[in-house]
C-alpha cells in the first residue's frame, strides 16, 4: 500500500485498471483474440518475424513493429500510450496484444512489454491488459489464461452470424 506522510495515498485505494484476463473469457474478447490469431496465421508467412504490438481490434487497429528492438522501457511505454490513444478513436473497446513467433509460454519480449503496457493503460484509465498472440493461440502472461488451437481455420460465412 502506498503511504504518503503517514496516510494512505489515494492511488492505493483505486481498483486496479490493469486486470488480467480471467476464465471464463467473455464472447467479445474471445472473438477478438481468435481473429488476431487468425490474422497472424494468414498474414505472416515468415518463420521468424519481429515482435509487434497491436492496439484496437483486428481490421481496425494500429501497430508498432519492433525492428530494431527498443531497449528502453520508457520508449516502450510511449509507444503503447500512442497506440492506445489512437486505437480509442477506432473502436470503443480496444484490446492490446503482442504478436511474436514461438510457443505459448512467457518469453523475454512479453515481459519487456508487460510493464510499459500496464503503465500506459493506467495512465489513460483504460482496462487493457497485454495478451500474447502466436500462431498456436493466445495467452495472458499475468493470469496464465490461454486458448490454443492445433489448426486454426476461418469460420464459414454462415457460422459467423
N, C-alpha and C positions, 0 to 999 in steps of 0.2 A: 504494500500500500504506500502511495506517495504521501509524504508528510512535508509540510512547509511551515516552519515556525511553531511546531507542536500541534498543528491542526491538520486534519485530513485535506489534502489538495482536492479541489472539485473534480479534476480529471479522473481521480481514482474512483469516484462514485458513479461515473458514467458506465453504461454497459459496453462491453467490447464491440467495436464496429468491425472487427476482423474475424468473423466466425468461420470456423472450419465447417466443411460440409458434414452433415450428419445423416446417417441412414435412418429411414428411407429418404431417398432423393426425390424432390418434387418433380412433377412431369416436365415443367418448363426447363429446369436445369438439366435434367436427363436428356431432353431433346436437343438442347443447345450443345452439350458436350458430345453427344453422339454425332451431331452434324460437324463439330470441329474435328473429331477423329476421322470421320469420313472424308472431310475436306483435305486433311493431311494425307490420307491413304491415296486418294485420287489425284491430288495435286503435286505431290512431291515424289519424284521417281529416283532421286539420288539416294544412295545407301547412307552416305554421311552428308549432313547439311547443317548449316549454322542454327543455333538456338534463336527462336523468335518469340517475342512476347506480343500477345494479341489482346485487344480490349473491344468489347461490343458483343455481337453475335455473328456467327458465320454468315457471310453475304453482306453484312453491314458492320464491318469492324476496321480498326486501324491496327497497324502492327509495326514493331521495330525489330529488324533483323540484326542480331548481334554479330557483326562481321566487320572489323575485328571485335573480340570480346571487350566489354567495358570493365575496367579494373577497379573502378571506384563505386562504392555503394551510393554515394550522393548523386552521381550521374545516373545510376540505375533508377533511383527514386525520382529524379527529374523526368526521366523518360516515361516511367509508369504514370506519374502525375499528368503529363501531357496526353498520354494515351487515354486515360480515364476521362479527362476533361473533354476531349474530342469525341469519345465514344458516347458520352452522355447526351450529345446532340443527335446521335444516330439512332439510339434505341433507349427506351425508358428504363430498361433493366439490364445494363451491361454486365457481362462476365469478363473475368480476366484469366487468360490461360497462356501457358508457355508450351511451345512445341519444340521437340528435340528428338534426335534418334536415340535408340537404346531401349532398355527394358523398363517395366513399370516398377521401378524401385528408386529411392531417393539418390540423386546424383549431386555433384558439387554445383552444377548450374542451377538446379532447383533451389538449393539453399542460398545461393548468391542473390537470387531474385526475390526470395520469400520476405525478408525484412524490408527492403525498399518498397515492395508491393503493399505490405501491411501499413507502412508509414503513409504512402500516397493515398490509400483508401481511407485511412483515418483522417488525413488532412482534408479530404473532400467530404467526409461524413458519409461515405458510401460503404455499404456492407458487401464489398467484393473480396473474395479470397482467391488466391492464386491456385489454379489447378494445372497439373502437368498432363499434357496430351502427347502420346506416342502412337505409332502405327498399330499397336496392340490394344490400346484403350486409353483410359484416363485415371488419374488418382489425385487425391488431395494429400500433399506431403505433411500436413499438420495432423489430420484425423486418421489418415490411412484408408478412408473410404475410396473404393475403386470400382471400376467396371472394365472388364476385359472381354475381348472378342477373339475367337480363333480366326474367323474370316468375316470381316465386316462388309456387308453388301448394301447398296441403296435399296430402300423400300420401294415396292411397286407403287405407281401413282394412285391406285385405288385404295391402298392401305394408308396413305398419308393424310387422309381427311379425318 
